Amino acid sequence: MALFLLLLIVAIVLGIIGVVAKGLFYLLVIGVVVLVADLVLLGLRLGRRRRRLPR
């Protein structure tokens, strides 16, 4: 969970810097990529935790 929060903070910071600073649009793109990777990581971790109940 700490990795998720760290990547989320990094994505937000990169996005803010990319929007505010002129000529640093690529940081916004990198922030979005990090955010998407973070959400995929979270989805994989939550998917592994779900276990089917035996019938």
Rosetta silent file (secondary structure, phi, psi, omega in degrees, C-alpha in Angstrom):
SEQUENCE: MALFLLLLIVAIVLGIIGVVAKGLFYLLVIGVVVLVADLVLLGLRLGRRRRRLPR
SCORE:     score description
SCORE:     0.000 S_00000001
   1 L     0.000  -31.103  179.187    0.000    0.000    0.000 S_00000001
   2 H   -65.868  -37.356  177.674    2.935    2.327    0.631 S_00000001
   3 H   -63.840  -40.711  177.803    4.097    1.855   -2.960 S_00000001
   4 H   -59.955  -47.858 -178.623    0.626    2.788   -4.213 S_00000001
   5 H   -66.464  -38.877  178.203    0.587    5.988   -2.182 S_00000001
   6 H   -62.996  -46.497  179.291    4.135    6.909   -3.201 S_00000001
   7 H   -65.880  -34.187  177.398    3.365    6.465   -6.887 S_00000001
   8 H   -65.224  -44.233  178.400    0.140    8.419   -6.485 S_00000001
   9 H   -63.756  -43.068  178.833    1.989   11.346   -4.894 S_00000001
  10 H   -61.414  -43.135  179.870    4.664   11.252   -7.611 S_00000001
  11 H   -63.180  -41.922  179.590    2.003   11.280  -10.339 S_00000001
  12 H   -65.622  -44.684 -179.532    0.209   14.242   -8.773 S_00000001
  13 H   -63.777  -45.478  178.896    3.413   16.245   -8.312 S_00000001
  14 H   -63.082  -38.690  178.003    4.586   15.562  -11.868 S_00000001
  15 H   -64.110  -43.285  179.559    1.167   16.509  -13.204 S_00000001
  16 H   -65.228  -44.634  179.289    1.105   19.793  -11.303 S_00000001
  17 H   -64.050  -39.915  179.770    4.633   20.709  -12.398 S_00000001
  18 H   -64.653  -32.750  179.618    3.795   19.759  -15.986 S_00000001
  19 H   -79.366  -40.919 -173.211    0.743   22.034  -16.007 S_00000001
  20 H   -76.725  -45.205 -174.350    2.297   25.006  -14.221 S_00000001
  21 L   -82.100  137.140  178.290    5.735   25.190  -15.852 S_00000001
  22 L   -73.898  138.183  176.836    5.989   26.286  -19.461 S_00000001
  23 L    78.697    5.630  179.785    7.557   23.769  -21.795 S_00000001
  24 L  -114.076   38.363  179.830    7.313   20.881  -19.359 S_00000001
  25 H   -62.163  -29.029 -179.788    4.237   19.233  -20.828 S_00000001
  26 H   -62.745  -27.676  176.567    6.133   15.960  -20.969 S_00000001
  27 H   -67.116  -35.859  175.532    6.068   15.867  -17.144 S_00000001
  28 H   -63.299  -42.424  178.938    2.290   15.914  -17.281 S_00000001
  29 H   -64.385  -42.403  178.234    2.381   12.979  -19.693 S_00000001
  30 H   -64.229  -39.493  177.340    4.808   11.098  -17.442 S_00000001
  31 H   -61.666  -40.525  178.183    2.557   11.827  -14.457 S_00000001
  32 H   -66.657  -40.611  178.265   -0.453   10.390  -16.276 S_00000001
  33 H   -63.199  -42.769  178.001    1.542    7.283  -17.249 S_00000001
  34 H   -63.759  -40.020  178.605    2.652    6.790  -13.637 S_00000001
  35 H   -63.562  -43.769  178.939   -0.952    7.217  -12.462 S_00000001
  36 H   -64.545  -43.032  177.932   -2.219    4.613  -14.927 S_00000001
  37 H   -62.653  -36.919  178.734    0.559    2.205  -13.936 S_00000001
  38 H   -65.931  -42.112  179.114   -0.317    2.784  -10.291 S_00000001
  39 H   -67.751  -36.162  175.791   -3.984    1.997  -10.886 S_00000001
  40 H   -64.925  -42.735  177.535   -3.061   -1.168  -12.794 S_00000001
  41 H   -60.384  -43.632  177.774   -0.826   -2.218   -9.908 S_00000001
  42 H   -63.000  -42.769  178.744   -3.664   -1.621   -7.460 S_00000001
  43 H   -62.500  -40.044  178.088   -6.059   -3.606   -9.619 S_00000001
  44 H   -65.860  -40.827 -179.980   -3.661   -6.531   -9.804 S_00000001
  45 H   -67.344  -40.208  179.368   -3.145   -6.540   -6.053 S_00000001
  46 H   -71.317  -33.038  178.486   -6.866   -6.395   -5.336 S_00000001
  47 H   -66.293  -34.554  178.767   -7.551   -9.076   -7.935 S_00000001
  48 H   -72.657  -29.363 -177.503   -5.169  -11.477   -6.253 S_00000001
  49 H   -72.969  -31.183 -179.952   -6.775  -10.955   -2.860 S_00000001
  50 L   -70.065  121.113  177.663  -10.220  -11.979   -4.058 S_00000001
  51 L  -120.000  141.887 -179.984  -10.564  -15.671   -3.623 S_00000001
  52 L   -77.376  138.407  179.809  -13.533  -17.700   -4.660 S_00000001
  53 L   -77.669  137.237  177.890  -15.437  -19.378   -1.921 S_00000001
  54 L   -69.139  143.554 -178.933  -15.639  -23.171   -2.183 S_00000001
  55 L   -95.716    0.000    0.000  -19.122  -24.499   -2.890 S_00000001
